Amino acid sequence: MSSLKELRSRRKSVQSTKKITAAMKLIAAAKLRYAQSRIQSSRHYAEALAGMMQGLLQAKEFLSASRPLLSGRENPVTHLYIIATSDRGLCGGFNSSIVRRALKLMNDSKNRGQKIKVIVIGRRGYDQIKRSYESSIVERHPAYGKPLYRDATTISANLIKMFNDLVFDECTIVYNQFISALSQKVTHKQLIPIVRSPLTNVQDIMLSAALEFEPSEEDVLDALIPKNLSVQIFNVLLENAASEQGARMTAMDSATRNAEDMIKNLDLTYNRTRQSYITKELIEIISGAEAL
């Protein structure tokens, strides 16, 4: 049986932990609200920009043939994976679920005979990925807690340069898509070559309208490709940042509730133990009095 001093010490420790987890939950909730507001505007812009480019390609099919970023390369040999995780833990299965999906995709590519190259965003992902693919890691970056558009443009410019230098033939990014504060979905998106998607309203308008391009269709498309890639990456970084805060808020809420349950159990154990000590002392006093 634990002593009263040990029980008081344990209760104090759990109470201190509860204060920390409750504070972290509030901080994560505040950061999540900010991240959600950024996602809403980013999603609409990313969809509209992607729709504009896809509509142009549907209307002018010949434009993609001479652009490997759009048409891809025959017999792709090297697949680059960008794995977006966080620097900090205490966010449930946020990082481990991303790493599991990434490892499965990389193993599948390896089994198809492709070479693997990896760019890791976030320290938590790097610590896990290096166990299996350390030699394949070509770059590592800190997590983007508050992503800026210039971060995305830097990444996209580097990707285009690496692609043109024949460092890789295909590129896929693995991240957590934000659904709600309680739900995040691990997903992956092919960035290069750019995937042709079904027509949207924006693309329908472009196909039906008599549009004039200045200075030319080729120049407009060449400007749209890096812009679209930057916006898609920026949207992914925002989704991942919001998902991290949602996962952390949920994890800290669960930890706070568990701490409350532990405190209740410790209080109950403390009272029972104290009652047992008092009863034992009373019995000893009564026994001593009877002996006299």
C-alpha positions as CSV (number, residue, x, y, z in Angstrom):
1,M,0.0,0.0,0.0
2,S,1.3,3.4,-0.9
3,S,2.0,5.9,1.9
4,L,0.0,9.1,2.2
5,K,3.1,11.1,1.3
6,E,3.6,9.2,-1.9
7,L,0.0,9.6,-2.9
8,R,0.1,13.4,-2.2
9,S,3.3,13.6,-4.3
10,R,1.7,11.7,-7.2
11,R,-1.5,13.8,-7.1
12,K,0.6,17.0,-7.2
13,S,2.6,15.7,-10.2
14,V,-0.6,14.7,-12.1
15,Q,-2.2,18.1,-11.2
16,S,0.8,19.9,-12.6
17,T,0.7,17.8,-15.8
18,K,-3.0,18.5,-16.2
19,K,-2.3,22.3,-16.1
20,I,0.2,21.9,-18.9
21,T,-2.0,19.8,-21.1
22,A,-5.0,22.2,-20.6
23,A,-2.8,25.2,-21.5
24,M,-1.5,23.4,-24.6
25,K,-5.0,22.6,-25.6
26,L,-6.0,26.2,-25.4
27,I,-2.9,27.3,-27.4
28,A,-3.6,24.7,-30.1
29,A,-7.3,25.8,-30.3
30,A,-6.2,29.4,-30.9
31,K,-3.7,28.4,-33.5
32,L,-6.2,26.2,-35.2
33,R,-8.8,29.0,-35.6
34,Y,-6.1,31.1,-37.3
35,A,-5.1,28.2,-39.6
36,Q,-8.7,27.4,-40.5
37,S,-9.3,31.0,-41.7
38,R,-6.2,30.8,-43.9
39,I,-7.2,27.4,-45.4
40,Q,-10.7,28.6,-46.5
41,S,-9.3,31.4,-48.7
42,S,-6.4,29.3,-49.9
43,R,-8.6,26.4,-51.0
44,H,-10.8,28.5,-53.3
45,Y,-7.8,30.2,-54.9
46,A,-5.9,26.9,-55.4
47,E,-9.0,25.3,-57.0
48,A,-9.6,28.3,-59.3
49,L,-6.0,28.5,-60.4
50,A,-5.8,24.8,-61.1
51,G,-9.1,25.0,-63.0
52,M,-7.8,27.8,-65.1
53,M,-4.8,25.8,-66.1
54,Q,-6.7,22.6,-66.7
55,G,-9.2,24.5,-68.8
56,L,-6.4,25.9,-71.0
57,L,-5.0,22.5,-71.5
58,Q,-8.3,21.0,-72.4
59,A,-8.9,23.8,-75.0
60,K,-5.3,23.6,-76.3
61,E,-4.3,20.0,-76.0
62,F,-1.2,20.3,-78.0
63,L,0.4,22.7,-75.4
64,S,1.2,19.9,-72.9
65,A,3.1,17.6,-75.4
66,S,6.3,19.7,-75.3
67,R,6.3,20.3,-71.6
68,P,7.5,17.3,-69.5
69,L,6.1,18.9,-66.3
70,L,2.7,18.3,-67.8
71,S,3.1,15.3,-70.0
72,G,5.7,13.4,-67.9
73,R,8.6,11.4,-69.0
74,E,8.6,8.0,-70.6
75,N,9.6,5.2,-68.2
76,P,10.1,7.3,-65.1
77,V,13.1,6.0,-63.2
78,T,13.3,8.2,-60.0
79,H,10.4,9.1,-57.8
80,L,10.8,12.0,-55.3
81,Y,8.6,11.9,-52.2
82,I,8.0,15.0,-50.1
83,I,7.0,14.0,-46.6
84,A,5.4,16.8,-44.5
85,T,5.4,16.3,-40.8
86,S,5.9,18.4,-37.7
87,D,8.9,19.4,-35.5
88,R,7.0,18.9,-32.2
89,G,5.2,15.9,-30.8
90,L,2.2,15.6,-28.4
91,C,-0.2,15.5,-31.4
92,G,-1.4,11.9,-31.3
93,G,-0.9,9.8,-34.4
94,F,-0.4,12.9,-36.6
95,N,3.2,12.1,-37.6
96,S,3.2,8.3,-37.4
97,S,0.2,8.0,-39.8
98,I,2.0,10.2,-42.4
99,V,5.2,8.2,-42.1
100,R,3.3,4.9,-42.5
101,R,1.6,6.1,-45.7
102,A,4.9,7.4,-47.0
103,L,6.8,4.2,-46.3
104,K,4.1,2.2,-48.0
105,L,4.2,4.4,-51.1
106,M,8.0,4.3,-51.2
107,N,8.2,0.6,-50.8
108,D,5.6,0.2,-53.6
109,S,7.7,2.4,-55.9
110,K,10.9,0.5,-55.0
111,N,9.1,-2.8,-55.8
112,R,8.3,-1.4,-59.3
113,G,12.0,-0.9,-59.8
114,Q,12.1,2.9,-59.2
115,K,14.8,4.8,-57.4
116,I,13.6,6.7,-54.4
117,K,14.6,10.2,-53.3
118,V,13.1,12.0,-50.3
119,I,12.6,15.5,-49.0
120,V,11.5,15.5,-45.4
121,I,9.7,18.5,-43.8
122,G,9.7,18.3,-40.0
123,R,12.1,16.8,-37.5
124,R,9.6,14.1,-36.4
125,G,9.3,12.7,-39.9
126,Y,13.1,12.8,-40.4
127,D,13.8,10.8,-37.2
128,Q,11.5,8.0,-38.5
129,I,12.3,8.0,-42.2
130,K,16.0,7.9,-41.8
131,R,15.8,4.4,-40.3
132,S,14.8,2.9,-43.6
133,Y,15.7,5.5,-46.3
134,E,18.5,7.6,-44.8
135,S,20.6,7.3,-48.0
136,S,17.7,8.5,-50.1
137,I,17.1,11.8,-48.2
138,V,18.3,14.6,-50.4
139,E,16.9,17.5,-48.3
140,R,15.4,18.2,-44.9
141,H,13.6,21.3,-43.8
142,P,12.0,22.4,-40.5
143,A,8.3,22.3,-40.2
144,Y,6.3,25.3,-41.4
145,G,4.2,26.1,-38.3
146,K,2.9,29.3,-39.9
147,P,3.5,28.7,-43.7
148,L,4.2,31.7,-45.9
149,Y,3.7,31.8,-49.6
150,R,7.4,32.5,-50.1
151,D,8.1,29.1,-48.5
152,A,6.0,27.4,-51.1
153,T,7.6,29.4,-54.0
154,T,11.1,28.4,-52.7
155,I,10.1,24.7,-52.7
156,S,8.4,24.8,-56.1
157,A,11.3,26.6,-57.7
158,N,13.7,24.0,-56.3
159,L,11.4,21.2,-57.5
160,I,11.3,22.6,-61.1
161,K,15.1,23.0,-61.1
162,M,15.6,19.4,-59.8
163,F,13.2,18.1,-62.4
164,N,14.9,20.0,-65.3
165,D,18.3,18.7,-64.0
166,L,16.9,15.1,-64.2
167,V,17.2,14.5,-60.5
168,F,13.8,12.9,-60.5
169,D,11.0,12.1,-62.9
170,E,7.9,12.0,-60.6
171,C,7.1,13.8,-57.4
172,T,4.5,13.0,-54.8
173,I,3.8,14.9,-51.5
174,V,2.4,13.1,-48.4
175,Y,0.5,15.1,-45.8
176,N,-2.5,15.4,-43.6
177,Q,-5.6,16.9,-45.2
178,F,-7.6,19.0,-42.7
179,I,-11.3,17.8,-42.4
180,S,-12.2,19.2,-39.0
181,A,-10.7,19.8,-35.5
182,L,-11.4,16.2,-34.7
183,S,-10.6,14.6,-38.1
184,Q,-7.6,14.7,-40.3
185,K,-7.1,12.5,-43.3
186,V,-3.7,11.2,-44.5
187,T,-3.4,11.7,-48.2
188,H,-0.9,12.0,-51.0
189,K,-0.9,14.2,-54.1
190,Q,1.1,13.9,-57.3
191,L,2.8,17.3,-57.9
192,I,4.9,16.4,-61.0
193,P,3.8,15.6,-63.6
194,I,0.7,17.7,-63.1
195,V,-2.3,15.5,-63.0
196,R,-5.2,16.2,-65.4
197,S,-8.4,16.4,-63.3
198,P,-12.1,16.3,-64.3
199,L,-13.6,19.5,-65.6
200,T,-14.8,22.1,-63.1
201,N,-17.0,25.2,-63.6
202,V,-13.9,27.4,-64.3
203,Q,-12.7,25.0,-67.0
204,D,-16.2,24.7,-68.6
205,I,-16.2,28.5,-68.9
206,M,-12.8,28.5,-70.5
207,L,-13.8,25.8,-73.0
208,S,-17.1,27.5,-74.0
209,A,-15.8,31.1,-74.1
210,A,-13.9,32.6,-77.0
211,L,-10.8,33.6,-75.0
212,E,-7.8,35.6,-76.2
213,F,-4.4,35.0,-74.6
214,E,-1.8,37.8,-74.3
215,P,0.9,37.6,-75.3
216,S,0.2,33.9,-76.3
217,E,-1.2,30.6,-75.0
218,E,2.3,29.3,-74.5
219,D,3.4,32.3,-72.5
220,V,0.3,32.1,-70.3
221,L,0.7,28.4,-69.7
222,D,4.5,28.8,-68.9
223,A,3.5,31.4,-66.3
224,L,0.7,29.3,-64.9
225,I,2.8,26.1,-64.3
226,P,5.1,27.4,-61.6
227,K,2.4,29.6,-60.1
228,N,0.0,26.6,-59.9
229,L,2.7,24.4,-58.3
230,S,3.5,27.1,-55.7
231,V,-0.1,27.5,-54.8
232,Q,-0.8,23.8,-54.6
233,I,2.3,23.4,-52.3
234,F,1.2,26.4,-50.2
235,N,-2.3,24.8,-49.8
236,V,-0.7,21.5,-48.7
237,L,1.4,23.3,-46.1
238,L,-1.6,25.1,-44.7
239,E,-3.6,21.9,-44.6
240,N,-0.8,20.2,-42.7
241,A,-0.3,23.0,-40.2
242,A,-4.1,23.1,-39.4
243,S,-4.2,19.3,-39.1
244,E,-1.3,19.4,-36.6
245,Q,-3.0,21.9,-34.4
246,G,-6.3,19.9,-34.6
247,A,-4.5,16.7,-33.7
248,R,-2.7,18.4,-30.8
249,M,-5.8,20.0,-29.5
250,T,-7.6,16.6,-29.5
251,A,-4.6,14.8,-27.9
252,M,-4.3,17.4,-25.2
253,D,-8.0,17.3,-24.5
254,S,-7.8,13.6,-24.0
255,A,-4.7,13.9,-21.8
256,T,-6.5,16.5,-19.6
257,R,-9.5,14.2,-19.2
258,N,-7.2,11.3,-18.3
259,A,-5.4,13.4,-15.8
260,E,-8.8,14.4,-14.2
261,D,-9.7,10.7,-13.9
262,M,-6.3,9.9,-12.3
263,I,-6.7,12.7,-9.8
264,K,-10.2,11.3,-8.8
265,N,-8.7,7.8,-8.4
266,L,-5.8,9.1,-6.4
267,D,-8.1,11.1,-4.1
268,L,-10.2,8.0,-3.5
269,T,-7.1,5.9,-2.8
270,Y,-5.8,8.6,-0.5
271,N,-9.0,8.8,1.5
272,R,-9.2,5.1,1.8
273,T,-5.6,4.8,2.9
274,R,-6.0,7.6,5.4
275,Q,-9.1,6.0,6.8
276,S,-7.3,2.7,7.1
277,Y,-4.5,4.4,9.1
278,I,-7.0,6.1,11.4
279,T,-8.8,2.9,12.0
280,K,-5.6,1.1,12.7
281,E,-4.6,3.8,15.3
282,L,-8.0,3.6,17.0
283,I,-7.7,-0.1,17.3
284,E,-4.3,0.2,18.8
285,I,-5.5,2.8,21.3
286,I,-8.5,0.7,22.3
287,S,-6.4,-2.4,22.7
288,G,-3.9,-0.5,24.9
289,A,-6.8,0.9,27.1
290,E,-8.2,-2.6,27.5
291,A,-4.8,-4.0,28.5
292,L,-4.6,-1.4,31.3
